[in-house]
Amino acid sequence: MRAHQIMTRDVITVRPDTTIEQAAKLMLHNHISGLPVTNAYGELVGVVSESDFLRRSEIGTGRKRPTWLQFLLGPGRAATDFVRERGRRVEDVMTQNVITVAEETPLDELVRLMEKNDIKRLPVMRGKTPVGIVTRSNLLQAVASMAREIPDPTADDDHIRGRIIREVNIADWRPIGFEVTVRGGVVHLHGLITTDRARQAAIVGAENTAGVREVHDHLCFVDSYSGFYVESPEDIKAAGRGQ
């Protein structure tokens, strides 16, 4: 999937001279946390978000730095803080160096950019004009929509078993003596693990295989130093030993 397939198209924007109060009301009314800022030609010039309103003199949350730190930072930084805390227009507080993406940007690149830059939204551009915006909510919706996809016609028991074995056996954490049985889409995992994280990973790998209806865990834990051996929690519970 790509940016244009999940982006919000009806993007609400503001101008640089929009007042802080108007921008805040727009966010609240539309239940959004950020707004692209465009000039008179519709070109993107910045982004304003809820985080830009955290340090404001109106609510008494302006920065209070020690004198020695103000000296180190210099008058330029103090002036910048003053504008951001007391400015009346969006252009006073907006982020100008905006990270953007193209319509054909793949989802993995969107996620990489969000994680690397610790941002929640990415304007989607066609030239200099924003045509949409991708937020973390859009990505969440994409994940949820995967459950409604058309089932894989080759997802019979033999294919399921083969896919799980291939997926798990190439991993560094693969269980020792890993075996899989499948009947009617119900998967049973067998083998030895030396960490419970490997148990979780194997179960997730099975659950994400097309056609799987249920996953049953029979992976036994063994301590690589002492040889201490424990059956899976599911098997212990089934045997009535977990009471």
Secondary structure, DSSP 8 states (H G I E B T S, - for coil): -BHHHHSB-S---B-TTSBHHHHHHHHHHHT-SEEEEE-TTS-EEEEEEGGGGSS-GGGT------HHHHHHHHHHHHHHHHHHHH--BHHHH-B-S---EETT-BHHHHHHHHHHHT-SEEEEEETTEEEEEEEHHHHHHHHHHGGGS---TT-SHHHHHHHHHHHHHTSTT--EEEEEEEETTEEEEEEEESSHHHHHHHHHHHHTSTT--EEEEEEEEE-TTT--EE--HHHHHHTT---
